[in-house]
């Protein structure tokens, strides 16, 4: 389950991707090894983000 900080950061990134950049989001999931929230986006699935539990974006 994502942390509250991860969800707040996810909302900001999702807004920027979809509303400002008009990029589709293909996948959002939790990495079972690191507990980071993973986002795969972009027309060609070329945009990747990882959000750590303390809201750091990798």
One Martini backbone bead per residue (centre of mass of N, CA, C, O) as a GRO file, in nm:
protein
   58
    1UNK     BB    1   0.095   0.037   0.024
    2UNK     BB    2   0.084   0.355  -0.010
    3UNK     BB    3   0.180   0.640   0.093
    4UNK     BB    4   0.084   0.955   0.147
    5UNK     BB    5   0.327   1.086   0.000
    6UNK     BB    6   0.302   0.922  -0.262
    7UNK     BB    7   0.012   1.014  -0.338
    8UNK     BB    8   0.072   1.316  -0.361
    9UNK     BB    9   0.286   1.285  -0.584
   10UNK     BB   10   0.114   1.132  -0.788
   11UNK     BB   11  -0.089   1.357  -0.839
   12UNK     BB   12   0.112   1.563  -0.954
   13UNK     BB   13   0.222   1.390  -1.187
   14UNK     BB   14  -0.048   1.318  -1.323
   15UNK     BB   15  -0.129   1.606  -1.387
   16UNK     BB   16   0.116   1.683  -1.561
   17UNK     BB   17   0.094   1.457  -1.772
   18UNK     BB   18  -0.217   1.495  -1.861
   19UNK     BB   19  -0.275   1.818  -1.860
   20UNK     BB   20   0.008   1.949  -1.964
   21UNK     BB   21   0.143   1.699  -2.160
   22UNK     BB   22  -0.046   1.474  -2.282
   23UNK     BB   23   0.011   1.194  -2.123
   24UNK     BB   24   0.005   0.870  -2.081
   25UNK     BB   25  -0.091   0.620  -1.846
   26UNK     BB   26  -0.004   0.273  -1.802
   27UNK     BB   27   0.144   0.250  -1.503
   28UNK     BB   28   0.072   0.156  -1.153
   29UNK     BB   29   0.308   0.055  -0.893
   30UNK     BB   30   0.447  -0.164  -0.656
   31UNK     BB   31   0.756  -0.237  -0.543
   32UNK     BB   32   0.829  -0.518  -0.360
   33UNK     BB   33   1.132  -0.455  -0.284
   34UNK     BB   34   1.115  -0.114  -0.223
   35UNK     BB   35   0.822   0.037  -0.208
   36UNK     BB   36   0.796   0.176  -0.471
   37UNK     BB   37   0.650   0.396  -0.688
   38UNK     BB   38   0.541   0.315  -1.018
   39UNK     BB   39   0.575   0.494  -1.340
   40UNK     BB   40   0.421   0.458  -1.666
   41UNK     BB   41   0.480   0.671  -1.954
   42UNK     BB   42   0.376   0.764  -2.262
   43UNK     BB   43   0.350   0.699  -2.591
   44UNK     BB   44   0.627   0.493  -2.566
   45UNK     BB   45   0.698   0.430  -2.268
   46UNK     BB   46   0.949   0.658  -2.174
   47UNK     BB   47   0.826   0.721  -1.888
   48UNK     BB   48   0.988   0.723  -1.560
   49UNK     BB   49   0.891   0.657  -1.215
   50UNK     BB   50   1.001   0.698  -0.868
   51UNK     BB   51   0.854   0.668  -0.538
   52UNK     BB   52   0.930   0.717  -0.235
   53UNK     BB   53   0.831   0.721   0.094
   54UNK     BB   54   0.969   1.036   0.108
   55UNK     BB   55   0.909   1.170  -0.195
   56UNK     BB   56   1.120   1.072  -0.384
   57UNK     BB   57   1.231   1.128  -0.717
   58UNK     BB   58   1.365   0.894  -0.977
   0.00000   0.00000   0.00000
